[in-house]
Amino acid sequence: MSIASRLLIVSKTLIAVGVGGLAGRAEELADTSQPVVELEPLTVYSAAVALQQPSSTFAMPVTLLRYESRVDVQARGFAEAQADISIRGGTFENTGITLGATPIYDPQTGHYYAELPIAPAMITAPDVRTGTAQASQGWNANAGGLAYGWQRIRAGSHGFATGGVGDNSLDAGELYVSQAAPVEALGGRSLGVDLSVAASQGEGSRTNGDHDFARYAGRVQLADERSQTDVFAGYQSKFFGWPNLYIPLTATFNETENLKTRLYALNHRVSFGADGDFFQVGANHRRNSDYYDPERTAPDSPVPFEHETKVTTTAFDGRSTIFTGEENTLALGYRAGVVADSIDSQRLSVATPGSTTQIGSGRFDDRTQAFVGLYPEYTTELPGDDALRFTTGLTYDISNRDKEALSPLAEAAWLRPDSTVRKVSAGYARSTQLPSYTALNSSPVGIFGGDSDLGRTTTDNFEVGAEALLAGWMTSASVFYRMDDDLVDWVFTAPPSPLRQATAVDIDTAGVELGARRSWNAFDLVFGYTYLVKDEADGSPELDASFYALNYARHRLTAALVARLGAGFELRFDNEARVQEDNPLRVGSDEAIISAIGLSWSVAGVKGLSVYGQVDNLWDEEFQEVPRVPSARREWSVGATYVW
């Protein structure tokens, strides 16, 4: 089926369901006294996308990013197995993740940033941060970031159990339970506990694409009206195979990866007043074990691709109003943190001349980084309810393994809460980041060639944006220009050679982001569009064979539909259409339409019970999200969910 035909079908489906829903429920929609439909919070994790779980395994935090308009998930196989997360055309290591007050970080490689052993029911929907927001609240990630908070555990006894079977011998399931005492029971505080167990296995949509996943997560929470304290522990094991997972040759390599991730986290947050003042402090320890096999049918290498990283982080952030006058307010945002990491690996070790077992070429295998930032914010009122807000500040980054850096930012925003155009802003931000151990410590000769002399990347971002309420639609628009200096990319000198080299390059990126969403009683619609263009500022011919920095969509359109059809039926439909920048490593088309669809029915007479069926990669698209890596084929699953 051609791209045009698929686009026509998607368009007709969106229009037909929308018009049909309006026509079939016109009386209900016309009654403005009808309450807005509230979706079940235990199984609906993000309103930015339609489908809340995949067809190939159980739901993970990365699941909710697959069709997020401002996030490009570049999967090897299916996203929950291995996925690179790109924001605004950044590489897989330019996207950061924060959980509460603390960054979540993998020092080996950005390929494992998405390894979070957390049930989506335990955390908030991801907040996508860019520009000054990322510079003042993120860490070690220059293109953008994903911020998660801890969900409040609801009073009483709640939970859900879901299980399904599907294509390619799939079976998957998850159990989530929570219990919290009412606030009155503990003198104004609530003590809660929630637990989650999930597992899946299947043969995969391609030969040697099997997987076996398990996740165990638990949390204790103490909360009152103004504060919340969370203590969390999680463990996740993932074995999966995929042809040409990392080796981009025309010959097939049946590669496998075995990951074990442990995460322990503590976070305390307290809110002050109604002006957005808060303080939060947290700590986490993450241990990730990785065993990679480039060919499952061959004998093990005498020097295995086996690595273990440990990261301990502590951080705090907050905002405090310093002065409030009749027409102006002065506040101060602040944050600080320390991140200490280490790696144990024969291949990513400190250089040991003459050794046949320690073949890394690094200068170090542990590192401590620290950051501190202050961000004054001045707001002055204008006639009506309008206001002007000016934010400035500095972030100071330091490491015992690299030079320090001072990064300024500034933003001016016109706030118009009662107008059609709600906000107009313009800002500038500088940020920096240090490279991973794979880039630093890999032998310069081999499949993954490292460079121990790589240093700090510096990025300058200029941006203007606006938010508006137009005919009931919440809309947003932004235009940005980002300049990356000494960006670490992996390049090929003679594609399709399997040898890639970590290289510092200079790239400028310009882009436009548009978004729109609206909800009715009968259905919800979310649209997003991104345009990107890049200029290889140093003119290096090596960038023509860039594996990551030049793997981006010039045009990407997303459309999500949730339709409540009546009689207990609900349709969920996610779509993306993209025109990818030409890449000499990619096999097949640079254009694709990828869709996922699901239909569920709430069983009449059995409260909380629903059955579902869904399909990922509806059109069986073979677009290579990562060049030379075969795509996942179409997969379906059916199952049931019981919520209490």
C-alpha positions in Angstrom: 0.0 0.0 0.0 1.4 3.4 -1.0 2.2 6.3 1.4 -0.7 8.3 -0.1 -3.2 5.5 0.4 -2.2 5.1 4.0 -2.4 8.8 4.6 -5.9 8.8 3.0 -7.1 6.0 5.2 -5.8 7.6 8.4 -7.4 10.9 7.4 -10.7 9.3 6.7 -10.7 7.4 9.9 -10.0 10.5 12.0 -12.8 12.4 10.2 -15.3 9.5 10.2 -14.9 8.8 13.9 -14.9 12.5 14.8 -18.0 13.3 12.7 -19.7 10.1 13.7 -19.1 10.7 17.4 -20.5 14.2 17.1 -23.5 13.1 15.2 -24.2 10.1 17.4 -23.9 12.0 20.6 -25.0 15.5 19.6 -27.5 15.9 22.4 -25.0 15.0 25.0 -22.4 17.3 23.5 -24.9 20.1 23.3 -25.5 19.9 27.1 -22.8 22.0 28.5 -23.8 20.9 32.1 -22.4 17.4 31.3 -19.2 16.9 33.3 -15.9 16.3 31.4 -15.3 12.6 31.0 -12.6 11.5 33.5 -10.5 8.6 32.3 -9.4 5.9 34.7 -6.1 7.2 36.2 -4.7 3.8 36.9 -4.5 2.7 33.3 -4.3 6.0 31.4 -0.9 7.4 32.0 -0.6 10.2 29.4 -3.2 12.3 27.5 -0.6 13.2 24.9 -0.9 9.8 23.1 -3.8 7.5 22.5 -2.5 3.9 23.2 -1.3 3.4 26.7 0.3 0.0 26.2 2.1 -1.8 23.4 1.2 -5.0 21.5 4.6 -6.6 22.1 5.1 -6.5 25.9 3.8 -4.7 29.1 3.7 -0.9 29.4 6.9 1.0 30.3 7.7 4.7 30.6 9.1 4.7 27.0 5.7 3.3 25.7 4.1 6.7 26.2 6.8 8.4 24.1 6.3 6.4 20.9 3.8 8.8 19.4 4.5 11.9 21.5 4.7 14.8 19.1 7.9 16.4 20.6 9.8 13.1 21.1 11.2 10.9 18.4 11.7 7.3 19.6 14.1 5.5 17.4 13.6 1.8 18.2 15.8 -1.2 17.5 13.0 -3.8 17.2 10.2 -2.6 19.4 10.6 0.5 21.6 10.4 -1.4 24.9 13.4 -3.6 24.0 15.9 -0.9 23.0 15.1 2.7 22.0 17.0 5.9 21.5 15.1 9.0 22.6 15.6 12.1 20.4 14.2 15.5 21.1 14.5 18.3 18.4 16.9 16.2 16.3 19.4 15.6 19.1 21.3 12.3 19.4 20.4 9.5 21.7 22.7 11.0 24.4 21.3 14.6 24.1 18.0 13.7 25.9 18.0 13.7 29.7 15.6 12.3 32.3 14.8 13.6 35.7 12.7 11.9 38.4 11.6 14.3 41.1 14.6 16.3 42.1 17.3 14.0 40.7 18.6 13.2 37.2 18.5 9.6 36.0 21.7 8.9 34.1 23.5 6.0 32.4 27.3 6.8 32.1 28.0 3.9 29.7 25.7 4.9 26.8 22.6 6.9 26.0 21.1 3.7 24.6 20.2 2.8 28.2 18.6 6.0 29.3 15.2 4.5 28.9 15.9 1.6 31.2 13.6 2.6 34.1 12.3 -0.2 36.3 9.2 1.8 37.2 5.6 1.1 36.6 3.9 3.9 34.6 1.1 4.0 37.2 3.6 5.2 39.8 4.8 8.3 37.9 3.3 11.3 36.3 3.1 11.8 32.5 6.4 13.0 31.0 6.9 16.7 30.8 9.0 17.4 27.7 11.4 20.2 28.5 13.4 22.3 26.0 15.2 25.6 25.8 15.4 27.6 29.1 13.3 25.0 30.9 15.7 22.2 30.1 18.8 24.4 30.8 17.5 25.4 34.3 15.9 22.1 35.3 17.7 19.3 33.3 21.2 18.1 33.4 23.9 16.8 31.0 21.5 16.8 28.0 21.6 19.7 25.5 18.7 19.0 23.2 15.9 18.4 25.7 14.7 16.4 28.6 11.9 14.3 30.1 10.7 15.2 33.6 8.7 12.7 35.8 7.2 13.2 39.2 5.8 10.7 41.6 2.0 10.1 41.5 0.0 10.6 44.6 -1.3 7.2 45.8 -5.1 7.4 46.1 -6.8 6.8 49.4 -8.3 3.3 49.8 -7.5 0.0 48.1 -7.0 0.2 44.3 -5.3 -1.6 41.5 -5.5 -3.4 38.2 -4.6 -6.7 36.6 -4.1 -7.0 32.9 -3.0 -9.9 30.8 -2.9 -10.7 27.1 -1.7 -13.0 24.3 -0.8 -12.2 20.8 1.2 -12.6 17.7 4.5 -14.6 17.7 3.7 -16.5 20.9 3.4 -13.4 23.0 2.1 -13.5 26.5 2.3 -10.5 28.8 0.7 -9.2 32.0 1.0 -6.8 34.8 -0.4 -6.6 38.4 -0.6 -3.3 40.2 -2.0 -2.8 43.7 -2.1 0.2 46.0 -3.3 0.8 49.5 -3.4 4.2 51.3 -4.9 5.3 54.6 -7.2 8.4 54.4 -5.6 11.7 55.4 -7.8 11.8 58.6 -6.4 8.5 59.8 -2.9 9.8 60.6 -3.5 13.3 61.8 -3.6 14.9 58.3 -1.1 12.6 56.7 -1.7 9.6 54.4 0.6 6.5 54.4 0.4 4.6 51.2 2.1 1.6 49.5 1.9 0.4 45.9 3.5 -2.6 44.2 3.8 -3.7 40.6 4.8 -7.0 39.0 5.0 -7.4 35.2 6.4 -9.9 32.8 6.2 -10.8 29.1 7.8 -13.2 26.6 7.5 -13.8 22.9 9.3 -15.0 19.8 9.3 -11.5 18.1 8.1 -10.3 14.7 11.4 -11.3 13.1 13.5 -14.4 13.3 15.8 -14.3 16.4 13.7 -11.4 17.7 12.6 -13.1 20.9 12.4 -11.5 24.3 11.9 -12.3 28.0 11.2 -9.4 30.3 10.3 -9.0 34.0 9.8 -6.0 36.3 9.3 -5.7 40.0 8.6 -2.3 41.6 7.5 -1.1 45.0 7.0 2.3 46.8 6.1 3.7 50.2 4.6 7.2 50.3 3.9 9.6 53.2 1.8 12.6 52.1 -0.3 15.5 53.3 -2.0 18.5 51.6 1.4 20.3 51.0 4.1 17.6 51.0 4.9 14.2 49.6 7.7 11.8 50.4 8.4 8.7 48.3 10.8 5.8 48.8 11.1 3.5 45.8 12.9 0.3 44.8 12.7 -1.4 41.4 14.3 -4.2 39.4 14.0 -5.0 35.7 15.5 -7.8 33.6 15.4 -7.8 29.9 16.7 -10.4 27.5 16.0 -9.7 23.8 17.4 -10.5 20.4 17.3 -8.7 17.1 19.0 -9.1 13.8 21.6 -6.4 13.2 20.8 -4.7 16.5 24.0 -2.6 16.4 26.1 -3.9 13.6 24.9 -2.3 10.3 25.9 -4.8 7.7 24.0 -6.3 4.8 25.0 -9.7 6.3 22.8 -10.7 9.2 24.2 -10.7 12.7 21.8 -12.4 15.3 22.6 -10.1 18.2 21.3 -10.3 21.7 21.3 -8.1 24.8 20.8 -9.0 28.4 20.1 -6.0 30.7 19.5 -5.9 34.4 18.6 -2.6 36.0 18.1 -1.7 39.7 16.9 1.7 40.9 16.5 2.9 44.4 15.1 6.4 44.9 14.0 8.8 47.6 12.2 12.1 47.0 10.6 14.7 49.2 8.6 17.6 47.9 6.8 20.4 49.7 4.7 23.2 48.2 4.5 26.7 49.7 1.5 29.0 49.0 -0.3 29.6 45.8 2.6 31.3 43.8 4.3 28.1 42.7 6.9 28.1 45.4 8.3 24.7 46.3 11.3 22.8 47.6 12.2 19.2 46.8 15.2 17.1 47.6 16.1 13.6 46.4 18.6 10.8 46.0 18.9 7.8 43.8 21.2 4.9 43.1 21.1 3.1 39.7 23.0 0.0 38.8 22.8 -1.3 35.3 24.3 -4.6 34.1 24.7 -5.2 30.3 25.8 -8.3 28.4 25.8 -7.8 24.7 26.5 -10.7 22.3 27.2 -9.7 18.6 26.3 -13.2 17.4 24.3 -15.6 19.4 25.2 -18.7 17.3 29.0 -18.1 17.7 31.3 -19.0 20.7 31.6 -16.3 23.3 34.3 -13.7 22.8 37.4 -14.1 25.1 36.8 -10.4 26.0 33.0 -10.2 26.4 30.9 -7.1 25.8 30.0 -7.1 29.5 29.6 -3.9 31.5 28.2 -2.7 34.8 27.7 0.9 35.8 26.8 2.4 39.1 25.5 5.9 39.6 24.7 7.7 42.9 22.9 11.0 42.7 21.7 13.5 45.2 20.1 16.8 44.3 17.6 19.5 45.4 15.7 22.3 43.6 13.1 24.8 44.4 11.6 28.2 43.9 11.0 30.9 46.6 9.3 34.3 46.4 11.6 36.9 47.8 9.5 40.0 47.4 5.8 40.7 46.5 4.6 44.3 45.8 1.4 45.7 44.5 2.4 45.2 40.9 5.6 43.2 40.9 7.1 40.0 42.3 10.7 38.8 42.7 11.4 35.1 43.0 14.4 32.9 42.9 14.7 29.5 41.4 17.6 27.3 42.5 19.1 23.9 42.3 22.3 21.9 43.0 23.4 18.3 42.8 26.2 15.7 42.7 26.4 12.7 40.4 29.0 10.1 41.0 29.4 7.2 38.5 31.7 4.2 37.8 32.0 1.5 35.2 33.4 -2.1 35.5 34.2 -3.4 32.0 37.1 -5.1 30.2 36.3 -3.3 27.0 35.6 0.1 28.5 38.4 0.1 31.0 41.3 2.4 31.7 44.1 1.8 29.1 46.3 -1.1 30.2 49.3 -1.4 27.8 50.1 -5.0 26.9 46.9 -6.5 28.4 44.9 -8.9 26.3 41.9 -8.8 28.6 41.6 -5.1 29.5 41.4 -3.6 26.1 39.8 -0.2 26.8 41.6 2.9 26.0 40.2 5.3 28.6 41.9 7.7 31.0 39.5 6.9 33.8 36.6 4.6 34.8 34.9 6.7 37.5 33.8 10.3 37.5 32.1 12.8 39.8 30.1 15.7 38.4 28.3 18.6 40.2 26.0 21.4 39.2 24.6 24.4 40.9 22.2 27.0 39.4 20.5 30.3 40.4 17.6 31.7 38.4 16.1 35.1 39.4 12.6 35.7 38.2 10.9 39.1 38.1 7.2 39.6 37.2 5.5 42.9 36.7 1.7 43.3 36.3 0.2 45.0 33.3 -3.4 46.4 32.8 -6.0 43.7 33.1 -4.5 40.3 34.1 -1.5 40.5 31.8 2.0 40.3 33.1 5.6 40.4 31.9 8.0 37.8 33.4 11.8 38.1 33.1 14.0 35.1 34.0 17.7 35.0 33.9 20.4 32.9 35.6 23.5 30.9 35.5 24.3 27.2 35.8 27.8 26.1 37.0 28.9 22.6 36.0 32.1 21.0 37.3 33.7 17.6 37.1 36.9 16.0 38.4 37.6 14.7 34.9 37.0 17.7 32.7 37.0 21.5 32.6 34.3 23.4 34.3 31.6 25.4 32.5 29.4 28.4 33.2 26.1 28.5 31.3 23.8 31.6 31.2 20.2 31.8 30.3 17.6 34.5 29.8 13.9 34.6 28.9 11.1 37.2 28.6 7.5 36.1 28.6 4.3 38.0 28.1 1.5 36.2 30.1 -2.1 36.8 29.0 -4.3 34.3 30.9 -7.6 35.8 29.7 -6.7 36.4 26.1 -6.8 34.1 23.0 -3.0 34.2 22.9 -2.1 33.0 26.4 1.7 33.4 26.3 4.4 34.7 24.1 8.1 34.2 25.0 11.6 34.5 23.7 14.7 33.0 25.3 18.3 32.0 25.1 20.1 29.3 27.0 23.5 27.7 27.0 24.1 24.2 28.3 26.9 21.6 28.4 27.4 17.9 28.7 30.1 15.3 29.0 30.5 12.2 26.8 29.8 8.6 27.9 32.3 5.8 28.6 31.5 4.1 25.3 32.6 7.2 23.5 35.6 7.8 25.7 37.0 4.4 26.6 36.3 2.1 23.6 39.3 1.0 21.7 39.9 3.4 18.7 40.0 0.3 16.5 36.9 -1.9 16.4 33.2 -1.9 15.8 32.7 1.0 18.2 35.7 3.3 18.0 36.3 5.5 21.0 38.3 8.7 21.5 39.7 9.3 25.0 40.3 13.0 24.2 36.6 13.9 23.7 35.5 16.7 26.0 32.6 18.9 27.0 29.9 19.7 24.4 28.6 23.2 24.5 25.1 24.2 23.1 23.5 27.5 22.5 19.7 27.6 22.0 17.7 30.5 20.8 13.9 30.2 20.8 10.6 32.1 20.5 7.2 30.5 21.3 3.5 31.1 21.9 0.5 29.4 23.4 -3.1 30.1 22.5 -6.6 28.9 23.0 -8.2 29.0 19.6 -11.9 27.9 19.2 -11.5 25.5 22.0 -8.2 24.1 20.9 -5.1 24.4 23.1 -2.3 25.2 20.7 1.4 25.9 20.9 4.1 26.9 18.5 7.9 27.4 18.8 10.7 28.3 16.5 14.3 27.5 17.6 17.9 27.6 16.5 20.4 25.4 18.3 24.2 25.5 17.8 26.1 22.4 19.0 29.9 22.8 19.4 31.9 19.6 19.7 28.8 17.4 19.7 29.8 13.7 20.1 28.5 11.7 17.1 29.3 8.3 15.7 30.4 8.5 12.0 31.4 6.1 9.3 34.3 6.8 6.9 33.3 4.2 4.3 29.7 3.2 4.6 28.4 0.6 4.9 31.5 -0.4 6.9 30.5 -1.7 10.3 33.2 0.4 11.9 31.9 3.6 13.5 34.0 6.3 15.2 33.1 8.6 18.1 33.8 12.1 16.7 33.4 15.7 17.9 31.4 17.6 15.3 29.8 21.1 15.0 26.1 21.1 13.9 23.5 23.8 13.7 19.8 22.8 13.9 16.8 25.0 13.1 13.2 23.8 13.7 9.5 24.6 14.1 7.2 22.7 16.5 3.4 23.0 16.4 0.9 21.3 18.7 -2.9 21.3 19.1 -5.3 19.3 21.3 -8.9 19.4 22.2 -11.3 17.2 24.2 -15.0 16.6 23.9 -17.2 14.2 25.8 -17.1 11.8 22.9 -13.5 12.0 21.8 -10.0 13.6 22.2 -7.7 14.7 19.4 -4.0 15.6 19.6 -1.9 16.8 16.7 1.7 17.7 16.4 4.1 18.8 13.7 7.9 19.2 13.7 10.1 20.6 11.0 13.9 20.3 11.3 16.9 21.3 9.1 20.5 20.9 10.0 23.8 22.5 8.8 27.0 20.6 9.4 28.9 23.7 10.4 32.4 22.3 10.1 31.8 21.0 6.6 33.3 17.6 7.5 32.6 15.0 4.8 32.5 12.4 7.5 29.1 13.8 8.5 27.6 12.4 5.4 27.9 9.0 7.1 26.6 10.2 10.5 24.8 7.4 12.3 22.9 9.5 14.8 23.2 13.3 14.4 21.9 13.3 10.9 19.3 10.6 11.5 16.3 12.9 11.9 12.9 13.6 10.4 12.7 16.8 8.3 8.9 16.6 8.6 7.0 14.7 11.2 3.3 14.8 11.8 1.5 13.0 14.6 -2.2 12.5 15.2 -3.8 10.8 18.2 -7.5 10.0 18.5 -9.4 8.6 21.5 -13.1 8.0 20.6 -15.6 6.9 23.2 -18.1 5.2 20.9 -20.8 4.4 23.4 -22.1 1.1 24.8 -18.7 0.7 26.6 -16.6 0.7 23.4 -13.5 2.9 23.1 -11.2 3.3 20.1 -7.6 4.5 20.4 -5.6 5.4 17.3 -2.0 6.7 17.1 -0.3 7.8 13.9 2.9 9.4 12.7 3.9 10.4 9.1 7.5 11.3 8.5 9.9 12.4 5.8 13.3 11.4 7.0 16.6 13.2 6.1 18.4 11.1 3.5 21.0 8.8 5.1 23.4 6.6 3.0 23.1 3.8 5.6 19.4 3.5 5.5 17.9 0.6 3.4 14.5 1.4 2.0 12.3 4.5 1.9 12.9 7.7 3.8 9.1 8.3 4.0 6.8 6.4 6.3 3.3 6.3 7.9 3.3 4.3 11.1 0.0 3.6 13.0 -1.2 1.7 16.0 -4.8 1.1 16.8 -6.8 -0.5 19.7 -10.4 -1.2 20.5 -11.6 -1.9 24.1 -15.0 -2.8 25.5 -16.1 -2.4 29.1 -18.0 -5.5 29.9 -21.6 -4.7 30.7 -22.5 -5.8 34.2 -19.0 -6.3 35.5 -17.6 -3.1 36.9 -14.0 -2.5 36.1 -13.6 -5.4 33.6 -12.7 -4.6 30.0 -11.4 -6.6 27.0 -9.2 -5.2 24.3 -7.6 -5.9 21.0 -4.8 -3.8 19.4 -2.3 -3.7 16.5 1.1 -2.1 16.4 2.6 -1.1 13.0 -0.8 -1.4 11.4 0.5 -1.0 7.8 3.4 -3.4 8.4 5.8 -0.6 7.6 9.4 -1.5 7.1 10.9 1.9 7.7 14.3 1.7 9.5 14.1 4.1 12.4 17.8 3.4 13.0 19.7 3.0 9.7 20.4 -0.6 8.8 18.4 -1.9 11.7 15.3 -3.9 10.5 12.0 -2.6 11.8 9.6 -4.5 13.9 6.8 -6.0 11.8 3.0 -5.8 12.4 2.0 -7.3 15.7 -1.4 -7.8 17.4 -2.5 -8.7 20.9 -5.8 -9.3 22.7 -6.4 -9.4 26.4 -8.4 -8.3 29.4 -8.0 -5.7 32.2 -9.7 -5.6 35.6 -9.5 -2.3 37.6 -10.7 -1.9 41.1 
